[in-house]
Amino acid sequence: MIQVQNLTVRYGAAPVVKDVSLHLPAGSFTLLTGPSGCGKTTLARAITGVIPHALPAQINGRVLVDGLDVAAHSLPELAARAALVFQNPASQLFHLSVREEVAFGPRNLGLPETEVAARVAWALKAMGISHLHDAAPARLSGGQQQLVAIAAALALSPRALVLDEPTASLDGVHARLLLKTLHRLHNEQGVTILLIEHRFARALHFVDRALVMDGGRIVADGSPDAVLGRSDLRALGLRRMADHPPSPWRELIRPHGDVEPAGEPVLRMTDVRAGYGGRPVLRGVTLTLRAGEFAALVGDNGAGKSTLARVAAGLIKPQGGEMLVAGRRRPRPGLDVAMLFQNPIDQLFTDSVADEVAFGPHNFGREAEDQVGEALTQADLAHLRHRHPLSLSTGQQQRAALAACAALHPRLLILDEPTLGQDWRHMQALMAYLQRLNRAGVTILLISHDYKLIHHYARRVLLLHEGRIAAAGALTHQKEALL
């Protein structure tokens, strides 16, 4: 179905994919993993024709999809054969409603409207988002946008489906639903699937082959157990441990276990209400975060976690209630509060990684080379300090944005789904850096679906449900998180 022959891809002088040859037979279900920045996303873009037709890059070698030479055929021709779900779903959503977004592909294939409607209904149901059919994609949570992008790809009924970290922003329920849908497509319709993931524990039940990339090359290829059991690959940060909670969050938070630390309040919300265009999202949030806390905010897709983060960061004005950050009604951006967005592209705008990290300190007259250098080193970006941020992988962009947030040592640092594009080795290094900031007095609010990350690092967990804090406290001990 997919043949890659001696493929090398360069965005500049240095190759990102290096002389890769690969055959994915029709009806195969393959996992592709590897450390952040190793070339996985570039390979996916080349396989589906995004490179070179939409993204400029220098290519040597050949890619064939269903017998078509990718370089010689247009994206519309290729899309019906191999559909790509991007790592960042917002980059492929542009319609005013979910229904129109999912219908766009089938309509462009020239299908009758009855067939288009049937495909849209099936794809929305398969992703569990039929109730969102009239919603505006731009107003959805990151996880909900991910589900819409996947539904749009499914509606094309492609012979091959390439998904780049599709579960990164999904709660456990929707991650399981996605994998079951892929399994059904693979078994019943013979769809060829290439699944790119860092968090692949659940996927191992479904895939029949595993590939590992490192440094732009395929360094391991075989059965999942044989490949992922290799001790020599552990240094790459491969992760097969539990990443979604084994039980609903409400059952994992100790009853009456919410004991606030003794520090002064850094964030105080009292009956805070907020939303978009008359649609309520936060319906009366009351919470306090104190100096030196390391807390996690959890909840299902669409619960309002990102909205709460934006309100706390001063990016959205509350519609009711009261909020104070470091004792101020109007917090100072970067000093009182800094926020890492789900989509790092939204906050990267300079010409180099070093300039990005130095921008905040320079603006506030607090520039210190040691401080900027420490942030670059801790984010494993010192060797990329002169690279343009938009030339980095998504995981590297995420680390660059986080380093820029952390360089000012804000009173409150909010991280909205920081695991996107990160292997476990880089994630551990970043969390160790955050722990040092936390010990120095920075209050951390981590927003994530990643159970293992939260279990290891958060000392207090807040559950957001239907726009309100439904539970708070420490997590009960769970053996699975320690594996």
C-alpha positions in Angstrom: 0.0 0.0 0.0 2.8 2.4 1.0 6.3 2.2 -0.2 9.1 4.5 0.8 12.3 4.1 -1.2 15.6 5.7 0.0 13.8 8.8 1.3 15.8 11.8 2.5 14.0 15.0 3.5 15.7 18.4 4.3 14.1 21.6 5.4 17.5 23.3 5.3 21.0 22.0 5.2 20.6 19.2 7.7 18.4 16.2 6.8 15.5 15.4 9.1 14.7 12.0 7.4 17.8 10.1 6.3 17.7 7.4 3.6 14.5 5.7 4.9 13.2 2.7 3.0 9.9 1.2 4.3 7.0 -1.0 3.0 3.6 -0.9 4.7 1.4 -3.6 3.2 -2.3 -3.1 2.5 -4.3 -3.9 5.7 -1.4 -3.5 8.1 -1.6 -1.7 11.5 1.7 -0.2 12.4 3.0 1.8 15.4 5.7 4.4 14.7 7.4 5.8 17.8 10.7 7.4 18.8 12.1 10.5 20.6 10.9 14.0 20.0 12.4 15.5 16.9 13.5 12.2 15.4 11.6 12.8 12.1 8.3 10.9 12.6 6.1 13.9 11.6 8.2 14.7 8.6 7.9 11.0 7.4 4.1 11.2 7.9 3.9 14.4 5.8 6.0 12.9 3.0 3.9 9.7 2.9 0.7 11.7 2.5 2.0 14.3 0.1 1.9 17.2 2.4 5.6 17.3 1.6 6.3 18.6 -1.0 2.9 19.9 -2.2 2.0 22.0 0.9 5.2 22.3 2.8 8.4 23.1 1.0 11.3 20.7 1.5 14.1 19.2 -0.4 13.4 15.5 -1.2 15.5 12.7 -2.5 14.1 9.2 -3.0 10.5 8.1 -3.8 7.2 7.5 -2.0 4.4 5.4 -3.6 0.9 5.3 -2.1 -1.5 2.8 -3.7 0.7 2.8 -6.7 0.8 6.6 -7.1 4.0 8.5 -7.0 3.4 11.1 -4.3 5.5 13.7 -6.0 3.7 13.4 -9.3 0.1 13.5 -8.0 -2.0 16.3 -6.3 -3.1 16.4 -2.7 -6.8 15.8 -3.6 -5.8 12.7 -5.5 -3.7 11.4 -2.6 -6.1 12.3 0.1 -8.7 9.7 -0.9 -5.9 7.1 -0.6 -4.0 8.2 2.4 -5.4 10.7 4.9 -3.3 12.5 7.5 -4.5 13.7 10.9 -2.1 16.3 12.1 -0.4 16.6 15.5 -2.0 20.0 15.8 -5.7 19.6 14.8 -6.3 23.4 14.7 -4.1 23.6 11.7 -6.5 21.6 9.6 -9.9 23.0 10.8 -11.3 26.0 9.1 -15.1 25.6 8.7 -17.8 27.3 10.9 -19.4 24.1 12.1 -18.3 20.6 12.9 -20.8 19.1 10.4 -19.4 21.2 7.5 -15.8 20.4 8.6 -16.4 16.7 8.4 -18.4 17.0 5.1 -15.7 19.0 3.3 -13.6 16.0 2.2 -16.5 13.8 0.9 -18.0 16.8 -0.9 -14.7 17.5 -2.7 -14.7 13.9 -3.8 -17.9 14.7 -5.7 -20.1 12.3 -3.8 -23.9 12.6 -3.8 -25.2 14.7 -0.8 -27.0 11.6 0.6 -23.6 9.8 0.7 -21.9 12.8 2.2 -24.6 13.0 5.0 -24.2 9.3 5.8 -20.4 9.5 6.0 -20.6 12.6 8.3 -23.1 10.9 10.6 -21.0 7.7 10.8 -17.7 9.6 11.4 -19.2 11.8 14.2 -20.8 8.8 15.9 -17.6 6.8 15.6 -15.7 9.6 17.5 -18.5 10.2 20.0 -19.1 13.8 19.0 -22.5 13.7 17.3 -23.8 16.2 19.8 -21.2 18.7 18.6 -22.4 18.8 14.9 -23.4 22.4 15.0 -20.6 23.7 17.2 -17.8 26.0 15.8 -14.5 24.0 15.8 -12.6 27.1 16.9 -14.6 27.2 20.1 -14.0 23.6 21.0 -11.4 22.3 23.4 -8.1 20.9 22.1 -9.3 17.3 22.6 -12.6 18.0 20.9 -10.8 19.6 18.0 -8.7 16.4 17.8 -11.8 14.3 17.5 -13.2 16.5 14.8 -10.0 16.3 12.7 -10.1 12.5 13.0 -13.7 12.3 12.0 -13.0 14.5 9.0 -10.3 12.0 8.0 -12.5 9.0 8.5 -15.3 10.5 6.4 -13.0 10.3 3.4 -12.9 6.5 3.7 -9.3 6.4 2.8 -7.4 3.2 2.0 -4.7 4.3 4.4 -4.9 6.5 7.5 -1.9 8.2 9.1 -2.4 9.7 12.6 0.2 11.8 14.2 -0.2 11.6 18.0 -4.0 11.4 17.9 -4.5 10.6 21.6 -2.2 13.4 23.0 -5.2 15.7 23.9 -7.8 13.0 24.5 -9.3 11.8 27.8 -9.3 8.1 28.5 -12.8 7.5 27.2 -12.2 9.1 23.9 -8.8 7.6 23.5 -10.2 4.1 24.0 -13.1 4.9 21.5 -10.6 6.1 18.9 -8.4 2.9 19.2 -11.5 0.7 19.0 -12.7 2.5 15.9 -9.3 2.1 14.2 -9.3 -1.6 15.1 -12.7 -2.0 13.5 -11.6 -0.1 10.4 -8.5 -2.3 10.2 -10.3 -5.6 10.7 -13.6 -5.0 8.8 -12.5 -2.7 6.0 -8.8 -3.5 5.6 -7.7 0.1 6.1 -3.9 0.4 6.4 -3.1 2.4 9.5 0.1 4.1 10.6 -0.2 5.3 14.2 2.5 7.7 15.4 2.5 7.8 19.2 4.7 8.5 22.2 2.0 7.1 24.6 1.3 3.7 23.1 0.4 1.4 26.0 -3.2 1.0 24.9 -2.3 0.7 21.2 -0.2 -2.4 21.7 -3.3 -4.5 21.9 -4.2 -3.6 18.3 -1.0 -3.0 16.2 0.8 -5.9 14.5 4.1 -4.1 13.9 6.3 -1.5 15.6 8.8 0.9 14.1 11.2 3.0 16.1 12.9 6.1 14.6 15.9 8.0 15.9 18.0 10.6 14.2 15.9 10.5 11.1 16.4 6.7 10.5 14.4 3.6 11.3 16.4 1.9 14.0 14.0 -1.0 14.9 11.3 -2.8 13.0 9.4 -5.9 14.1 6.7 -7.3 16.3 5.6 -4.8 19.1 6.8 -7.1 21.9 10.2 -7.8 20.3 10.9 -4.2 19.4 9.6 -2.4 22.5 11.1 -5.0 24.8 14.7 -4.2 23.6 16.7 -2.8 26.5 19.0 -0.9 24.2 16.1 1.3 23.1 15.1 2.5 26.6 17.5 5.4 26.3 15.2 6.8 23.6 12.5 7.5 26.1 10.1 4.9 24.8 7.0 4.6 27.0 4.6 1.7 27.4 3.4 2.4 30.9 -0.2 3.4 31.8 -0.9 6.9 30.7 -4.7 7.1 31.2 -6.3 6.7 34.7 -7.3 3.1 35.6 -10.6 4.5 37.1 -12.6 7.7 36.7 -10.7 10.7 38.3 -13.4 11.1 40.9 -12.7 7.7 42.3 -8.9 8.3 42.4 -9.1 11.5 44.4 -9.2 10.8 48.1 -12.5 11.9 49.8 -12.0 14.8 52.1 -8.3 14.9 51.1 -8.1 18.5 50.0 -5.7 20.1 52.4 -4.4 23.4 51.1 -0.7 24.1 51.8 0.2 26.9 54.1 1.6 29.5 51.6 0.0 32.8 50.7 -2.7 32.7 47.9 -1.3 33.1 44.4 -4.5 32.3 42.5 -7.9 32.8 44.2 -11.2 32.3 42.2 -14.5 32.8 43.8 -17.7 31.8 41.9 -15.9 32.6 38.6 -18.1 32.3 35.5 -16.8 32.5 31.9 -17.7 31.4 28.4 -17.7 32.3 24.7 -20.4 34.1 22.7 -23.1 33.6 25.3 -22.2 29.9 25.8 -21.3 29.2 29.5 -18.2 27.1 30.1 -17.2 27.9 33.7 -20.3 27.9 35.8 -19.1 29.0 39.2 -15.5 27.9 39.9 -14.1 28.4 43.4 -10.5 27.4 44.1 -7.3 28.7 45.7 -3.7 27.9 44.7 -1.0 28.9 47.2 2.7 29.7 46.9 4.8 26.6 46.2 1.9 24.4 45.2 2.3 21.8 42.4 -1.3 21.1 41.4 -3.0 19.3 38.5 -6.3 20.2 36.8 -8.1 17.2 35.3 -11.4 16.5 33.6 -13.0 15.2 30.4 -12.6 16.9 27.0 -14.7 20.0 27.0 -15.0 20.3 30.8 -13.5 23.8 30.6 -9.9 23.2 31.7 -8.3 25.5 29.0 -10.9 28.1 29.6 -10.1 28.2 33.4 -6.4 28.5 32.4 -7.0 31.4 30.1 -9.1 33.2 32.7 -6.3 32.7 35.3 -3.7 34.0 32.8 -5.8 37.1 32.2 -6.5 36.2 28.6 -10.3 35.9 29.1 -12.3 38.3 31.3 -14.6 36.5 33.7 -18.3 37.1 33.2 -18.9 36.9 36.9 -17.3 36.2 40.2 -14.0 37.4 41.5 -10.4 36.4 40.6 -7.1 37.6 42.1 -3.6 36.6 40.9 -0.8 37.5 43.3 -3.3 39.8 45.0 -4.0 41.7 41.7 -7.2 41.8 39.7 -5.2 42.5 36.6 -2.1 40.1 36.8 1.1 41.1 35.1 1.7 38.8 32.1 4.9 36.8 32.5 5.7 38.0 36.0 2.6 37.1 38.0 1.4 34.4 35.6 2.7 32.7 32.5 0.9 30.1 30.5 2.0 27.3 28.1 -0.7 26.9 25.4 -1.8 23.6 24.0 -0.7 24.8 20.6 2.9 26.2 20.9 2.7 27.9 17.5 0.3 30.4 19.1 3.1 31.8 21.3 6.2 31.5 19.1 7.1 34.6 17.0 10.8 35.4 17.0 13.5 34.4 14.6 15.4 32.0 16.8 14.9 29.8 19.8 17.4 31.8 21.9 15.5 35.1 21.1 12.2 33.4 22.0 13.5 32.5 25.5 15.2 35.8 26.0 12.2 37.9 24.9 10.3 38.1 28.2 13.4 38.8 30.4 14.6 41.4 27.9 11.2 43.2 27.9 11.1 43.4 31.6 14.7 44.5 31.9 15.6 41.2 33.7 17.7 39.7 31.1 20.4 37.4 32.4 22.4 35.1 30.1 22.7 32.5 32.9 18.9 32.4 33.3 18.2 32.1 29.6 21.0 29.6 29.2 19.6 27.5 32.0 16.1 27.4 30.4 17.6 26.4 27.1 19.7 23.6 28.7 16.8 22.3 30.8 14.5 22.1 27.8 17.3 20.3 25.8 17.4 23.2 23.2 20.9 24.6 23.7 22.0 22.9 20.5 19.0 24.4 18.6 19.4 27.9 20.0 19.9 29.5 16.5 17.1 27.5 14.8 13.9 29.3 13.8 11.1 28.0 16.1 8.9 27.2 13.1 11.5 24.8 11.8 11.4 22.6 14.9 9.3 19.5 15.6 6.1 20.0 17.6 7.7 18.5 20.7 10.7 20.9 20.3 8.3 23.9 19.8 6.5 22.9 23.0 9.7 22.9 24.9 10.8 26.2 23.4 7.5 27.8 24.5 7.8 26.3 28.0 11.4 27.6 28.3 10.2 31.1 27.3 7.5 30.9 30.0 9.8 29.6 32.7 12.7 32.1 32.0 11.0 34.8 34.0 10.3 32.6 37.0 6.6 33.7 37.2 4.6 33.5 40.4 2.2 31.1 38.7 3.1 28.9 35.8 0.2 27.1 34.0 0.9 24.3 31.5 -2.0 23.2 29.3 -1.3 19.7 28.0 2.5 19.9 27.9 3.0 16.3 26.8 2.2 17.0 23.1 5.1 15.7 21.0 7.2 14.7 24.1 8.9 11.4 24.7 9.1 10.3 28.3 12.8 11.1 28.6 12.3 14.8 27.6 9.2 14.9 29.7 11.0 13.8 32.8 13.8 16.3 32.2 11.2 19.1 31.8 9.4 18.0 34.9 12.6 18.0 36.9 13.2 21.6 35.8 9.7 22.5 36.8 10.2 20.9 40.2 13.3 23.1 40.7 11.2 26.1 39.8 8.5 24.9 42.2 11.1 24.5 45.0 12.2 28.1 44.3 8.6 29.3 44.9 6.9 29.1 41.5 3.4 27.7 41.8 2.6 25.2 39.1 -0.8 24.3 37.6 -0.5 21.3 35.3 -3.4 20.5 33.0 -3.2 17.1 31.5 -5.0 13.8 30.8 -1.7 12.0 31.5 -2.3 9.9 34.6 1.3 8.8 35.0 2.6 12.4 34.8 0.1 13.6 37.4 0.7 10.7 39.7 4.4 11.3 39.7 4.5 15.1 40.1 1.3 16.7 41.3 0.7 16.9 45.1 -2.9 18.0 44.7 -5.5 17.3 42.0 -8.5 19.4 41.1 -11.3 17.7 39.0 -13.3 20.1 36.8 -16.7 18.7 35.7 -19.3 20.6 33.8 -17.7 23.9 34.6 -17.3 23.5 38.4 -14.6 22.0 40.7 -16.2 18.6 41.5 -13.4 17.1 43.7 -10.0 18.1 45.1 -7.3 16.4 47.0 -4.4 13.9 46.7 -4.6 10.9 44.5 -5.1 7.5 46.0 -2.1 5.1 45.6 -2.3 3.2 42.4 0.3 0.6 41.7 0.0 0.9 37.9 1.4 4.4 37.9 4.7 3.2 39.4 5.4 0.6 36.7 
